[in-house]
Every structure is written in structure tokens, then in C-alpha cells.
């Protein structure tokens, strides 16, 4: 639960798994073992899922455009945000917005 709370508080900062582990006073391996055993996901999966969830929320419920959503989530390059989003959802942010609207 502490890891999930840390992700919620820091997902915009692009922390690595090692940085989260350090905040929890664990090794990256220990954190990975814990998340794998408890919820059958890697720490990286959990971080990516949280970023995508927030991106989807912002795309649907805010007036921000795709570039602004990317910047808000800590992506310095809008094209990288689009590639990242598409990698994890199989849709571009624009396609996602159209598919839900």
C-alpha cells in the first residue's frame, strides 16, 4: 500500500523503480518481489498503469489538448507521450478520446 501511495503522489516526477525502492528503504529486487507476490505485477507495470490512468482521465475530463496532457504528466516531448500512450493502450491519445466520446 505504501508503494501505491507513493506512485499516486509522485507519478508525474518520472521516478524509476530504484527511486521508489529507495523511498521505501528496500532494494529494487525486494520491491519487485513484493509486488509480484502481492498483486502479480512488476513495479514498472504499476507505475505505467498509473500514468496511463491519469492520461486517460485528463484526456476525457479536461479541456487540455494532447500536448498539454503530456506536459502535465511530466513528458517533455509531446511525441514521446503519444508513443508511450499508444504502447500501453494500442490507441493514440486522439484515437482514445474519439473512441470514448
C-alpha positions in Angstrom: 0.0 0.0 0.0 2.8 2.4 0.7 4.2 1.8 -2.8 0.8 2.5 -4.3 0.5 5.7 -2.3 4.0 6.8 -3.4 3.1 6.2 -7.0 -0.1 8.3 -6.6 1.9 11.1 -5.1 4.9 11.0 -7.5 3.8 9.6 -10.9 4.4 13.0 -12.5 8.0 13.0 -11.5 9.1 10.1 -13.6 10.7 8.2 -10.7 12.4 5.0 -11.5 11.7 1.7 -9.7 15.0 2.2 -7.9 13.9 5.6 -6.7 10.7 4.3 -5.3 12.5 1.4 -3.7 14.9 3.9 -2.0 12.0 5.9 -0.6 10.6 2.6 0.9 14.0 1.6 2.2 14.0 -1.5 0.1 16.1 -2.8 -2.8 14.6 -2.8 -6.2 14.6 -6.6 -6.2 12.8 -6.7 -2.9 10.2 -4.2 -4.1 9.8 -6.3 -7.3 9.4 -9.5 -5.3 6.8 -7.9 -3.0 4.6 -6.5 -5.8 4.9 -9.7 -7.8 3.8 -11.8 -4.8 1.1 -9.5 -3.6 -0.6 -8.3 -6.9 1.2 -10.3 -9.6 2.6 -7.1 -11.3 6.0 -5.6 -11.6 6.7 -2.2 -10.1 7.1 -0.8 -13.6 3.7 -2.1 -14.7 2.1 -0.4 -11.7 3.9 2.9 -12.5 2.9 2.7 -16.2 -0.7 1.9 -15.3 -1.0 4.9 -13.0 0.4 7.2 -15.7 -1.9 5.9 -18.3 -4.9 6.1 -16.0 -4.2 9.7 -15.3 -3.6 10.4 -19.0 -7.0 8.9 -19.9 -8.7 10.8 -17.1 -7.2 14.1 -18.3 -8.0 13.4 -22.0 -11.6 12.7 -21.2 -12.5 15.1 -18.4 -10.3 18.2 -19.0 -10.1 20.7 -21.8 -6.4 20.1 -22.2 -5.1 19.1 -25.6 -2.8 16.0 -26.1 0.4 18.1 -25.8 -0.8 19.7 -22.6 -1.7 16.3 -21.1 1.8 15.1 -21.9 3.4 18.1 -20.3 1.2 17.8 -17.2 2.3 14.2 -16.8 6.0 15.1 -17.0 6.7 14.3 -20.6 9.0 16.9 -22.1 8.4 15.7 -25.7 4.8 15.5 -26.8 5.6 12.9 -29.5 7.1 10.7 -26.8 3.9 11.0 -24.8 1.9 9.9 -27.8 4.2 6.9 -28.4 4.1 6.0 -24.7 0.3 6.2 -24.6 0.0 4.1 -27.8 2.4 1.5 -26.5 0.2 0.8 -23.4 -3.3 1.3 -24.8 -2.9 0.4 -28.5 -4.5 3.7 -29.4 -3.1 7.2 -29.8 -4.4 9.8 -27.3 -6.6 11.3 -30.1 -8.0 7.9 -31.1 -8.7 7.1 -27.4 -10.6 10.4 -27.0 -12.6 9.7 -30.1 -13.4 6.1 -29.2 -14.9 7.1 -25.8 -16.7 10.2 -26.9 
